[in-house]
Amino acid sequence: MVTSSPIPRLVIAAPSSRSGKTTVATGLMAAFAGRGLAVSPHKVGPDYIDPGYHALATGRVGRNLDAYLCGPELVGPLFLHGARGCDLAVVEGVMGMYDGAAGEGELASTAHVAKLLRAPVVLVVDASSQSRSVAALVHGFVSWDPEVRVGGVILNKVASDRHEELLREALDQVGVPVLGVLRRAPQVDTPSRHLGLVPVAERRAAAVEAVTAMAAQVAEGCDLEALLGLARTAGALSSTAWDAAEAVSPPAHDPTRSAGSTKPTVAVAGGSAFTFSYAEHAELLAAAGADVVPFDPLRDEELPEGTSGLVIGGGFPEVYAAELSANESLRKAVAGLANSGAPLAAECAGLLYLCRDLDGQPMCGVLDAGARMTERLTLGYRDAVAVGDSVLAAAGTRMRGHEFHRTVVEPGSGADPAWGVRTPRRRVEGFVRRGVHASYLHTHWASRPGVALRFVERCRTS
């Protein structure tokens, strides 16, 4: 049944990266949550780190809206799933407002997602090195695509009252309201390293302080009532909320499922070293019949009791290589599980953890490959096809994914690769060995929910 969404919502965009989107979006989330509103946090694109700050600001799971990984048709349903029962949704954009997947036009851009959500956009402008020119900049972004509705501007890094006056005078000519003015405030800055912001899990107390500062700055410098009023002008969405149980529901004649089938335990790596995971993955595994149990490879010396399958997502094992290596009992347990033929699904950081070693530190030794840090950043969306059958996918299954790392694995693939990838050149990548599927590719299982169903069924039968 098709429904309409009454959820007020805003998309926070910017002309370019480093304009202050995360500060404004997170600050707005926290400020509105501080007023007692149930705020649903969202992030355009594949980024895992910003949603951690969003979750801290709202007390709700931060969710991604990626029109490339999941397809435009799932943006509305996934949004409604995450925002169910909320008073307001705030969606942080990605890069510059019109920047999307390379060579794919508007696909997966902030502007594209704003149109799919029928949501008004608030443009965050770094005004630190301009005055009257801000009018030309904003006019260009407002007029570029008439289907994108820019409802207001928040000026960031404003130097003084006089600077603010000049900016406001210029923007009066454009006709776009100024909904906020933020001064430079170093206390809201969050530290970065080789892959962006440091995740919340690694700096909990400092992250709480930073989010509190963001909320205070935004509440003082922005017109929250006007922003809430703008959010209420969002158009109705003609789609239904995504549901994990419906997504993995097998055909009635599926012989692999039975009412009395066992509920396998699927261990999911977490903690500071493995922070990259889409919430929908655990939801799909649970809906497919698994008992999903998180564990921390930095702290837990054994896998959860009764583990019959293991999922290790992305994160920063290179930062914690010594600590991961020192947990020898867990490394041996992971290797033993893999050698038993049990299903293991590993992405990026998980791939590194399964290697022989990482920067000279012994890892699990499941894969006959070594990993090391480099200066080169590998980044971008990928079209992939499963080279052969695995615990995740049948040969020929097509998925879209994302790579984001500064490490290399040598060799880059095994005798049985995981994926054939177009980057745009064609190559094979990853490893499939018995029940192991390990790859650099981050995927979003909502786009192929059969992946979760297949994995759980293999856990039942392995």
Secondary structure, 3 states (H helix, E strand, C coil): CCCCCCCCEEEEECCCCCCCHHHHHHHHHHHHHHCCCCEEEEEECCCCCHHHHHHHHHCCCCEEECCCCCCHHHHHHHHHHHHCCCCEEEEECCCCCCCCCCCCCCCCCHHHHHHHHCCCEEEEEECCCCCCHHHHHHHHHHHHCCCCCEEEEEEEEECCHHHHHHHHHHHHCCCCCEEEEEECCHHHCCCEECCEECCHHHCHHHHHHHHHHHHHHHHHHECHHHHHHHHCCCCCCCCCCCCHHHHHCCCCCCCCCCCCCCCCEEEEECCCCCCECCHHHHHHHHHCCCEEEEECCCCCCCCCCCEEEEEECECCCCCCHHHHHHCHHHHHHHHHHHHCCCCEEEECHHHHHHCCEECCEECCCCCCCEEEEEEEEEEEEEEEEECCCCCCCCCCCEEEEEEEEEEEEECCECCCCCEEEECCCEEEEEEEECCEEEECCEECHHHCCHHHHHHHHHHHHC
